[in-house]
């Protein structure tokens, strides 16, 4: 009785607040509001500003005027072919490294999911590539690929796997792209492994026990239990890794910066070279937006696969 009297005598604003807290949908929007504000300031505004820059003739320190799609026309009519080289390299770099990261990450997760001595230490050590700052790790790899002081060449020569003085890793186009992919796979594989390992930890053990009772081999358990149960995790990790690899800048910039002869040129590096050292920030923004429609389709495809019933 006393509670009912207090509810009736409570101020109107207090009763409205209680009603909002009791309703799930308005409360959800209320809790999301701070996050949406932060995303709008730090993500949406820079993105929209980048779109505006791409249709202007702006330079560093000078906001230009509207020129329509001239920057995009310049890219497609690029006479020296760097744009097309960057597009092809970006696709090859993303596609090949993603396949290796996915395969190696899944293998590592399967191994780490087994019981063995020092398992926790090995799992923690798996995160070392992420603990080291990106620039420092790529500088270390740059020293390892150095034609004169390369520890990799020393190992190859001393094991008679390559003639002295060893491969010129960063001076030959094919070798430079291979080196770039090797380092990206080294840095990205732990992300796949940890994500897959977390997904395997929640798969019920009863499923494997029932499969063994029915006479299923390890391969059959993997294809009929592990892979289907990991499908949501696999698709999300694949989506995030594809986006991050397409937009990868720090590592390729430190290791090769597009050299030699633009053979490792990526769209992210080319956009930086035009926008910052070159001063044509509007053209750099236009280059950065080239892959946006493609990435939108990739995101839409993965979300469709996630929502599709098995």
N, C-alpha and C positions, 0 to 999 in steps of 0.2 A: 504493500500500500504506500509506504513511504517513498519507494523508488518511482512509482507511477506519479505521485504528487510532484516529486522533484523533476521528472521528465516534462510534466505539463508546465511547470513554472520556469523551466530553463529558457534562456534567451533564444530568439529565433535563429541567430547565426550559429549558436551551438547545436541546435537541432538539425540545421542544414548540414553542418560538418559531420555529425554522427551519421546522417543518411548517406553522405558521400563515402564514408569509411565502410559502411555496410554493403555498398554496391560494388561488385567486383570490377566491372568495366571502367567506371569513372576513376576508381582508385588506381587501376593499372595505368591509365593515361597520366594521372597525377604523379605517380612514381617515375614514369618515363620522361616526364617533362624536363628535368635537369639534364638528363643524358641527351635528349634531342637538342636542347639549347647548345650544349658543348659540341655535338656533332655538326650542328649548323654553323657554328663559328669557325671551327677548325677544319671541317671537311667540305661542307656544302658551299660556303662562301669562297674558299680558294678555288674550288672546282668551277664554279660559275664565273669567277674572275678570270680563270685560265681560258674558258670558252670565249669570253669577251676579248681577251688579249689576242687570241688566235685570228680574229676577224678585223684586227687593226694593224697599223704599221708602227706600233710602239717599239721604243728602244729603251735600254736601261736608263732610268732617270728622266724619261720623256714619254708621257702617255700620248700616243698618236691618235689618228682619226680612223674612222671606219673604212675598210677597203674590201669588205665582203670575203670571198673565198680565194683571194689572190695568193695567200700563203699556202693553201692546200694545192693550188694549181702549180705553184713553184716546186713543191715537193714532187708531184707526179711528172713534171717536165724537167726534173733534175738531169742535166746533161752529163754530169760525170758519173752517174749511176750509183752514187753513195746511198741514196734513199732506198733503192731496191736491194742493194747489198745489205743494208741494215735490217730491212724487213725479213729477208731470207735468213740472215744470221740470227735474228731474234726468234724466229720460228724453230730453227734447228737447235739453237741453244736451249730453248724451253722444252721442246719435244724430247730431245735425246736425254737431257739431264733428268727430266721428270720420269722417264722410263727406268733409268738406272736408280734413282732415289726410291721409286716405288718398289722395285724388285729387291734392292739391298735392304731397304727399311723393313720389308715384310720378312725377309730371311733373318735379319737381326732380331726382330720382335719374336719370331718363333724360337730362336735360340735362347733369348733372355727369358722366355716364359717357362723354360725348363729349370729344374732344380740342380744347382751345381755350386761348388764352394765360391765364396766371395761374390755371390750374385748381386747383392746390393751395391757393393763397390763398383762392379762393372756397369751396373745401370747408372750410377752417378757419374762415372767417367764418360759415359756416352754423351753427356751434355757439355763436354769440354769445348767442342767447336762453337757453342753458343755463349760460353762464358767469356771467351777471348773476344775482344772488340773486333769488328769486321775489318777495319783498316789494318790493325796490327797483324791479324792472321793472314791477310792477303799480302802484306809486306813480307812476312816470313816465307810464304809460298813463292813470292817473286825472287827472293834470295835463293830458294831451293831450285828454282828454274834458271838461275843465272848461268850463262854458258861457260863462265870461268870458274866460279866457286860453287857450282851446283852439287849438292850432296846426292841428288838423284842420279846425275851423270856419273859421279864417283862410284855409286853403287852399281850402276849398269856396266861400267867399264871393268870394275874389279870382279864382277861375276861373269864377265865375258858375254854379256847380253847385248852389248853395243860396242862398236869400235871407238877408240880414243879420238876426240875428247868427249864423245857422246852427242846426243841430239841438241840442236839449237832450238830450244823450246819456244822462246818468245820472239825469235827472229824469222821464223818460217811460218807462212800463213796457216797451213794445216796444223802444225805443231802448236801454234799459239791458241787456236780455237780448241784443240784437244786439251791443252793445259787449263784453259778457262773453264771448260766443262768438268775437268777432274776436280778442281777446287770447289766448284759449286756443288758437285755431288758429295764431296767430303763434308761440306758445311751443312747441306740440306738433309742428308740421310738420317741423322739422329732425330730430326723432327718427325719424319715418317715412323721411325722405329718406336719412339716414345708414344706416339698417338696410337699405333697399332697395338703396342703392348698394353696400353690402358684399355683398349677395346677387348683384347683377349682375356683380360683379368675378370671381366664381367660375364663371360660366356659360361653358362652352367656346366660344371664338371659332369653332371649326370648324363648330358648328351653324349660325351665321349665314352663314358662307361657303357651306356646302352649300345653305342655303335660297336665297341669292341666285343661286347657279348654277341652281337649279330654277325661278327666276323669281318667287320670293315677294316680295311688296311689304313695305314697312316695317311696315304694320299687321298683315299676316299673320305676320311674324316676331315682332312683339310679342305677339300673341294665342296663337301656337302654340309659341313658344320661351320668351320672357321670362316671361310670366305663369305657365305651368306650372312653370318652374324656380324661380320666386319663391314658389310656393305655401306651403312650410313657413315661410319667413321672414315672409310676409304674415300668416299665421294667428297666429304667435307675437306679432308686433308688434300686431296687432289685439286680441289677448287682453290683453296688458299695457296697451295704451292705454285699452281699455274699462274695465278695473279701476281704473286711475289716475284716469280722468276721472270715473267714478262717485263716487270718494272724494275728489275735488278739494276742497280747503278754503282753502288760503292765498290763492290768487288771487281767487276770488269774495268771500272775507271782506274783503280789502283794498279791492277795487274797488267793491263795492256793499253787502256785508253784508246781502243780502236785499232792500234798498230798490230802487225806491220801492214802498211798499204791499205788500211781500212778493212783488212780481212777479218777482224774481230769487232767491227763496228756494229753496235746495237742501237736501237731507236732511243733508248734512254741516254746513251752517251752522246749521240748525234744531236739530240735536243739540247743537252747541256752545252755542247760546243758552240751551237748557234746562239743559244740564249744568254750565256754568261760571258765566256771569253769573246764571242763574236758580237755581243751587244744586241742582237736581234731577238729580243725576248718574245716578241709576237710570233716569230717563226718557230722558236723553240716550243712555245705553247701549242702551236699547230701540229708539230711533230709528235708531241706527247699525246695528243688526242687521236692519233691515227688508229691505235689499237682499241680505243674505247668501245666502238660498236662490236668488235669481235669478242672482247672480254664480256660484254653484256650478254651476248649469245651463249658464251660458255657458262656464265652464272645461271642464266635461265635454264639451260640444258641440265645442269647439275641439280638445280632446285626441282626440276620436273622429275628427275630420276629419284630424288629423295622422297618426293610425295607419292610417287607411283607405287601402288601395292605390289608386293612380291608375288 
